[in-house]
Amino acid sequence: MRISDTLRLAAAATLGAATLTITGLAAPASAQVPASDSGCLQQGAADPADAARGGRAGLDHRGISLEQQRAIEKRTDRILANQKGGHRAAAALAASVPVYVHVMRDANGNGDVTASQISQQIAVLNNSYGGGGGSGAVDTGFTFYLAGTDRYNNTQWHQDLQSASYRSQTRLGGANALNIWLVDFSYLGIATFPWDYSSNPDIDGIRVQYTSLPGGSATNYNYGETATHEAGHWLGLYHTFQGGCTSTNDEVADTPAQASSTSGCPEGRDSCSLPGLDPIHNYMDYSYDTCYTMFTSGQSSRMSQMWSAYRA
Ligand SMILES: [Zn+2]
């Protein structure tokens, strides 16, 4: 999940309430959303992650508990071990991902992004996943092409209400198809994880704030990198601040641990005593779009493995 500064207050208010209702539950993340609707939402600890961006730092780790995280890793290892090539051996792969864009307009036509914006969004995905973001960026081997665009007039859907219902009614393609629903909500984006596809294929994909597309009105977040970030979850990446200052962290060795999400682009931030500066330029942090430049080699490998295990 990602959320913008400008949307913080409203979200913090919402989340504050949500946090109250879930006090004392062992798994707050799933108290608010369908357990399968994991992605950013679950990962963000049902929103403490976002509340943290509003100034309540300290709550934003562990939407997925360490136990859940370990179980997911074990399951993935098991699947990959049974595949040709064996245990976590997946090398770089070249996967071409069909993208279905669902434009959810309200009754007044709000949210009606242009075909040009959608085309630019696909170009941003290809640039970011192709290593074109800046120095140190890795070509992940994933490319994206627009497989279809559909447009709906439904104010409730536009507002991301009944999301499980509207997703199941509109989703297209198989496990390998990236469905992007463009809506107007309190977040920049929410994603599902690949390991949840088999149990909930109908809602698989990412929901993205429509003003975050290139040329949109989401100040600091309108270069299309929200879709890059959410697609990263969809391909099996955690936030770089997952797990905080622990060696487990985000299950990726070459993204230094960080205590919490980053806001803006604070060069030199170093929030953990573990080696390395915070990866503020990584697409899986919360930095501004213009601050994002890279996926790492380790993230690229993880996405390849997750693709082999759950989406290929
Ligand atoms: Zn996220």
Residues whose N, C-alpha, C, O or C-beta is under 5 A from the ligand:
A	BS01	ZN	M1 R2 C40
